[in-house]
């Protein structure tokens, strides 16, 4: 895994937190799009050798990444609801 992949994955996680914490309307669309774009970009740009060697494992990694992003998003929403 390269630093580009790590950076893109972390960017997706940060976008999930920001969308859950500060955006009220359309937050789930923003979160899904950001995680999707960052995850696919990280796989194809930063981890191209994994995609080339075993596409199924790349999809499993993308699924796990999406689930973690969803957990971050939901926890940020819970923090926002507590603050309100």
Secondary structure as the mmCIF struct_conf table of DSSP 4:
data_model
#
loop_
_struct_conf.conf_type_id
_struct_conf.id
_struct_conf.beg_label_comp_id
_struct_conf.beg_label_asym_id
_struct_conf.beg_label_seq_id
_struct_conf.end_label_comp_id
_struct_conf.end_label_asym_id
_struct_conf.end_label_seq_id
HELX_RH_AL_P HELX_RH_AL_P1 UNK A 3 UNK A 22
BEND BEND1 UNK A 25 UNK A 26
HELX_RH_AL_P HELX_RH_AL_P2 UNK A 27 UNK A 41
HELX_RH_PI_P HELX_RH_PI_P1 UNK A 42 UNK A 46
HELX_RH_AL_P HELX_RH_AL_P3 UNK A 48 UNK A 53
HELX_RH_AL_P HELX_RH_AL_P4 UNK A 55 UNK A 83
#
